[in-house]
Amino acid sequence: LEQFPASDSPQRNKAAAEFLQLGSEGIREACRMLMPSGAGDDSAVRFALSGTSVYVNRPGGEKERYLFAGYLLKALDESNNVEVRSFLLQLLQRTGTGESIEAISRFLKNRELCEPAAQALLSIRTSQAEKALIKVLDSVDSRNRVAILKALGEFNSRKAVKKIKKYADSTDPETRRAALFALASSGDPEVEPYLSRYALAAPLYERNNAPSLYLRYARRLAEEKKPDVSIRICRDLIKYYQAGHEQNIAAAALTLLTEISGDIIVPELIEAADNPNQAFRAKAFELSENFPGEEITNLWIKKAQEVNPYVKAEIISL
């Protein structure tokens, strides 16, 4: 333990390799030295465990990662301190394997440990880990449900959509927001009505969050090979979010639209030169740099003859 923290990566790897040689009993003994805040100095063992969790994630370290995760799971069972268990679950976010899922899932119903457990399952990121999150969604309290919904959103889970939908109308704001985030992340074509209803009927603070959910949904649709709907959503956001304080939304939608459409978007980028908002024009000009060439340059030269001198200067800069 005195070798940690190491001065550099090679020293850390050497010390971690030696630490692993202690085997199950030695590492579990080290884990027993973990203490909650204020109870003493356990920094050496925390550095050792953290450094080893990085070391076993190296290419070719799969066998050691599997073994180390098993040691951590045994230590997790032996400890009865919430703070120590939380630290061990954080280590399992780096080192957890498919074999860890069942043991980690037991903590999804624990009020203090649900969040790190959900994040550990998210880092394992297999269909079995996703299934474990879905399985407990209806049987936990609202606080834990929010953590699980957020994890399912990060999973981009489509398998959970049917269960998640009923929480999109929850009277609890945190649950509602987490459910809508998960629905937007799913890329499921059937969830758009929930997002559109949310944009109109939600409290003001939540309505302000609706465009970012729509953008996330549009991106996921594009990733799911449904570009037509994604393009329509982007154009709607550009059309309806033109107020000065909303230009970041329009600019983000234009960026996504460009990523999806490629050089087909060029006429719309040129049309953006007529937009009265300088920030939106700047984003259009920035995106236009992705489409060089004489033909497109000539279109911009022609546009420069139609605009006021200020915008003409911006086009010349482009």
C-alpha positions in Angstrom: 0.0 0.0 0.0 2.9 2.3 0.6 3.6 2.2 -3.1 0.4 4.2 -3.7 -0.2 6.8 -5.1 2.3 6.0 -7.7 4.4 8.8 -9.3 3.5 7.8 -12.9 1.6 5.2 -14.9 4.4 2.6 -15.2 4.9 2.7 -11.4 1.2 2.4 -10.8 0.9 -0.6 -13.1 3.9 -2.3 -11.4 2.4 -1.7 -8.0 -1.1 -2.8 -9.1 0.3 -6.0 -10.6 2.0 -6.8 -7.2 -1.2 -5.8 -5.3 -3.2 -8.3 -7.4 -0.7 -11.1 -6.4 -2.2 -10.8 -2.9 -5.2 -12.7 -4.3 -8.8 -12.8 -3.0 -7.9 -12.9 0.7 -5.3 -10.2 0.5 -7.4 -7.7 -1.4 -10.4 -8.4 0.8 -8.2 -7.7 3.8 -7.2 -4.4 2.2 -10.9 -3.6 1.5 -11.6 -4.2 5.3 -9.3 -1.2 5.9 -11.7 1.1 4.1 -13.4 3.6 6.4 -16.1 6.2 6.2 -15.1 9.9 6.1 -13.8 11.1 9.4 -13.1 7.7 10.9 -9.4 7.6 9.9 -6.9 7.7 7.1 -7.6 5.0 4.5 -6.2 7.0 1.5 -3.4 4.4 0.7 -5.9 1.6 0.3 -8.3 3.8 -1.8 -5.4 4.8 -4.1 -4.4 1.1 -4.3 -7.9 -0.1 -5.3 -8.5 2.8 -7.7 -5.1 2.4 -9.3 -5.7 -1.3 -9.7 -9.1 -0.7 -11.2 -7.4 1.4 -13.9 -4.7 -1.2 -14.4 -7.0 -4.2 -15.0 -8.9 -2.2 -17.7 -5.8 -2.2 -19.9 -5.9 -4.1 -23.2 -5.2 -7.8 -22.5 -6.2 -7.5 -18.8 -9.6 -9.1 -19.1 -8.7 -12.1 -16.9 -7.4 -9.8 -14.1 -10.4 -7.5 -14.5 -12.7 -10.5 -14.0 -10.9 -11.6 -10.9 -10.6 -8.2 -9.4 -14.3 -7.5 -9.9 -15.0 -10.8 -8.0 -12.8 -9.6 -5.1 -14.7 -6.3 -5.0 -18.0 -8.1 -5.0 -17.0 -10.3 -2.0 -15.8 -7.1 -0.2 -19.2 -5.5 -1.0 -21.0 -8.3 0.7 -18.7 -8.1 3.8 -19.1 -4.4 4.4 -22.1 -2.9 6.1 -21.1 0.7 5.7 -23.0 2.7 3.0 -20.1 5.0 2.2 -17.6 2.1 1.8 -20.1 0.2 -0.3 -20.6 3.2 -2.5 -16.9 3.5 -3.1 -16.7 -0.2 -4.0 -19.6 0.2 -6.5 -17.8 3.1 -8.1 -14.8 0.8 -8.6 -17.2 -1.7 -10.2 -18.2 1.0 -12.7 -14.7 0.5 -14.1 -14.3 -3.2 -13.5 -17.7 -4.8 -13.5 -18.3 -7.7 -15.8 -21.4 -9.6 -16.9 -20.9 -11.9 -14.0 -21.3 -8.9 -11.6 -24.8 -8.0 -12.8 -26.8 -10.1 -10.3 -24.8 -9.0 -7.3 -24.9 -5.3 -8.2 -28.6 -5.4 -9.0 -29.4 -6.2 -5.3 -28.5 -2.6 -4.5 -31.0 -1.0 -6.9 -33.6 -1.1 -4.1 -31.2 0.4 -1.6 -32.0 4.1 -1.1 -28.4 5.2 -0.7 -26.7 2.8 -3.1 -29.1 2.8 -6.1 -27.3 5.5 -8.0 -23.8 3.9 -8.0 -25.3 0.5 -8.6 -27.3 1.8 -11.6 -24.1 3.5 -12.9 -22.2 0.3 -12.5 -24.8 -1.6 -14.6 -24.7 1.2 -17.2 -20.9 0.8 -17.5 -21.3 -3.0 -18.0 -23.7 -2.1 -20.8 -25.0 -5.4 -21.8 -28.6 -6.5 -22.6 -28.6 -8.4 -19.2 -27.6 -5.2 -17.4 -30.4 -3.3 -19.2 -32.9 -6.0 -18.3 -31.9 -5.8 -14.6 -32.7 -2.1 -14.6 -36.0 -2.6 -16.3 -37.0 -5.4 -13.9 -36.9 -3.3 -10.8 -38.3 -0.1 -12.3 -41.8 -0.6 -11.0 -40.8 -1.9 -7.6 -38.6 0.9 -6.2 -39.4 4.2 -4.6 -39.5 7.5 -6.5 -36.0 8.5 -5.7 -34.5 5.3 -6.9 -36.8 5.3 -9.9 -35.3 8.6 -11.1 -31.8 7.1 -10.9 -32.9 4.0 -12.9 -34.8 6.1 -15.5 -31.7 8.2 -16.1 -29.6 5.1 -16.5 -32.1 3.6 -19.0 -31.9 6.9 -20.8 -28.2 6.7 -21.0 -28.7 3.1 -22.2 -30.8 4.5 -25.1 -33.2 1.7 -24.0 -36.0 0.8 -26.4 -36.9 -2.3 -24.5 -38.0 -0.2 -21.5 -40.2 2.3 -23.5 -43.5 0.6 -22.6 -42.8 0.7 -18.9 -41.3 4.2 -19.0 -44.3 5.8 -20.7 -46.5 5.7 -17.6 -44.0 7.8 -15.7 -44.0 10.6 -18.4 -47.2 11.9 -16.8 -46.0 11.5 -13.2 -47.0 14.2 -10.7 -43.4 14.1 -9.4 -41.4 16.6 -11.5 -38.1 14.7 -11.1 -39.7 11.4 -12.2 -41.4 13.1 -15.1 -38.2 14.7 -16.3 -36.2 11.5 -16.0 -38.9 9.5 -17.9 -39.0 12.0 -20.7 -35.3 12.0 -21.0 -35.4 8.2 -21.2 -38.1 8.3 -23.9 -36.2 10.9 -25.9 -33.1 8.8 -25.7 -34.9 5.7 -26.9 -35.2 6.8 -30.5 -38.6 5.0 -30.6 -40.9 6.6 -33.2 -43.9 6.1 -31.0 -42.7 8.5 -28.2 -42.9 11.8 -30.1 -46.5 12.6 -28.9 -45.2 12.5 -25.3 -42.5 15.0 -26.1 -44.8 17.3 -28.0 -47.4 17.2 -25.2 -44.7 18.0 -22.7 -43.6 21.0 -24.7 -47.1 22.5 -24.5 -48.5 21.4 -21.1 -45.5 21.2 -18.8 -44.6 23.9 -16.2 -42.6 26.8 -17.7 -39.2 25.6 -16.4 -39.8 22.1 -17.9 -41.1 23.6 -21.2 -37.8 25.4 -21.5 -36.1 22.0 -21.4 -38.4 20.5 -24.1 -36.2 21.6 -27.1 -33.1 19.9 -25.8 -35.2 16.7 -25.4 -36.5 17.1 -28.9 -32.9 17.5 -30.2 -31.8 14.4 -28.3 -34.7 12.5 -29.8 -33.9 13.8 -33.3 -30.3 12.6 -33.0 -31.4 9.2 -31.8 -33.8 8.9 -34.7 -31.0 9.7 -37.1 -28.8 7.0 -35.4 -31.7 4.6 -35.8 -31.8 5.3 -39.6 -35.0 7.4 -39.5 -33.6 10.6 -40.9 -36.9 12.0 -42.4 -38.5 12.5 -39.0 -35.3 13.8 -37.5 -34.9 16.3 -40.3 -38.5 17.5 -39.8 -38.0 18.0 -36.1 -34.8 20.0 -36.7 -36.5 22.3 -39.2 -39.4 22.8 -36.8 -37.0 23.8 -34.0 -35.2 26.2 -36.4 -38.6 27.7 -37.4 -40.1 28.1 -34.0 -37.1 29.0 -31.9 -35.9 32.3 -33.5 -36.1 34.6 -30.5 -32.8 36.1 -29.4 -32.6 34.0 -26.2 -33.5 30.8 -28.1 -30.8 31.0 -30.8 -28.7 28.3 -29.2 -31.6 25.9 -29.8 -31.9 26.9 -33.5 -28.2 26.7 -33.9 -28.0 23.2 -32.4 -30.9 22.1 -34.6 -29.1 23.5 -37.7 -25.9 21.7 -36.7 -27.7 18.3 -36.4 -29.6 19.0 -39.6 -26.2 19.5 -41.3 -24.8 16.3 -39.9 -27.8 14.3 -41.2 -28.2 16.0 -44.6 -24.7 16.6 -45.8 -24.3 18.9 -48.8 -28.1 18.8 -49.4 -28.3 21.4 -46.7 -26.2 24.0 -48.5 -29.3 26.0 -49.9 -30.6 26.3 -46.3 -27.3 27.5 -45.0 -27.2 30.1 -47.7 -30.8 31.1 -46.9 -29.6 31.6 -43.2 -27.7 34.6 -44.4 -31.1 36.4 -44.4 -31.7 35.6 -40.7 -31.6 38.8 -38.6 -29.9 37.1 -35.7 -26.1 37.4 -36.0 -25.4 34.3 -33.8 -27.5 32.1 -36.0 -25.9 33.4 -39.2 -22.5 32.8 -37.6 -23.4 29.2 -37.0 -24.6 28.8 -40.6 -21.3 30.3 -41.9 -19.3 28.0 -39.6 -21.2 24.9 -40.8 -20.7 26.0 -44.4 -17.0 25.6 -44.1 -17.7 21.8 -44.3 -18.7 22.3 -48.0 -16.0 23.9 -50.0 -15.6 24.0 -53.8 -16.0 26.4 -56.7 -19.7 25.6 -57.3 -20.8 26.3 -53.7 -18.5 29.3 -53.5 -20.2 30.8 -56.5 -23.6 30.4 -54.8 -22.2 32.4 -51.8 -20.8 35.1 -54.2 -24.3 35.4 -55.7 -25.9 35.6 -52.3 -23.4 38.4 -51.3 -25.0 40.6 -53.9 -28.4 40.3 -52.3 -27.6 41.2 -48.7 -26.8 44.3 -46.7 -23.1 45.4 -46.4 -22.8 44.0 -42.9 -23.8 40.5 -43.9 -21.8 40.8 -47.1 -18.7 41.3 -44.9 -19.6 38.1 -43.1 -19.9 36.2 -46.4 -16.5 37.6 -47.6 -14.9 36.3 -44.3 -16.4 32.9 -45.0 
